[in-house]
Amino acid sequence: MTTIYDIAKATGYSPTTVSKVFNHYSDVSEKTKNKILDAAKEMGYLPNSHARTLMTKKSWTIGILFNEFSGMGIRHPFFNGVLDSFKRAAEAQGYDLMFISDNIGGKSSSYLEHCRFRSVDGVVIVLADALDPGVEELVDSGLPCVILDYESRKAGTVCSDNVNGSFLAVQYLYELGHRHIAHISGGEVTFAGRHRRLGYEMAVSRLKLGKREDYIVTGGVHFSTRDGYAAMSLLLDLDQPPTAVLAAGDNLALGAIKAAQDRGLKVPEDLSVIGFDDIEAAGLVTPALTTIRQDISSIGKRAADMLIQSIETVRAPEAVVLPVELVVRDSCKPL
């Protein structure tokens, strides 16, 4: 079995320097680090996790708290992609991942108790429920935390620019000549839902479209195709249905398109629809969905980097808002 002494001999560096590389010390140059890591890979070296834990006083484990109050589930393509990016970034820096729940061995516990039981070094929290006292207890504990799609003064946060994304979508529809633009909202419970609605309302105000309460229909916190279908059905029942719709999520948009088609309408000939997220299915359906793209890879990587930095050095919580972009496909048409 290859040891750090074998790698030291092969590279010409001291065993201490080799050990520092595997334990992520910052006082080793990138050139030295890369040479040692390349040699370790060629020689099939696997660091001893127990020895590393004893040396660094860390478990080298990050907890993932996927708070499923919304019922979306980890199979949702957006969060699945974000967590995949987070996983790759964390593992590249030597960390393993573990899911955290409020259950240990079949017995009810708090999230914090589970984190302490598993000795995780930090936690990434997805779909945080502001009303969940367990999440609040965890964030207040001092354990390094990063929360996705959330606002907090006590933990680092990473989200997309949801407000500007909705604004861009409405502005694009306006430029196509639409003046009756509705919004299928993600509701007020979720951070993304609130901010995407805010962006829609800001655009309606600045473009002087005239706010209509009946043009804002809550699609539900699940952001599902079923919710989008139901919301679009309500909009189509109005005396003056919209000519264009911004949905707060791509699944909502896909459901809205199906509802319109079931009424005998064509998209985009009779109704223009824009989604939000740019999940994989958005470019595969017919018509291909115009949408607001979130940078899934950057969200996951930035969250991992931020959390690991807070684990390894004491730092104030940071709030990161990442830019979005409009992806024009086939589901919108000029009037």
Secondary structure, 3 states (H helix, E strand, C coil): CCCHHHHHHHHCCCHHHHHHHHCCCCCCCHHHHHHHHHHHHHHCCCCCHHHHHHHHCCCCEEEEEECCCCCCCCCCHHHHHHHHHHHHHHHHCCCEEEECCCEECCEECCHHHHHHHHCCCEEEEECCCCCCHHHHHHHHCCCCEEEECCCCCCCEEEEECHHHHHHHHHHHHHHCCCCCEEEEECCCCCHHHHHHHHHHHHHHHHCCCCCCHHHEEECCCCCCHHHHHHHHHHHHCCCCCCCEEEECCHHHHHHHHHHHHHCCCCCCCCCEEEEEECCHHHHCCCCCCEEEECCHHHHHHHHHHHHHHHHHCCCCCCEEEECCEEECCCCCCCC
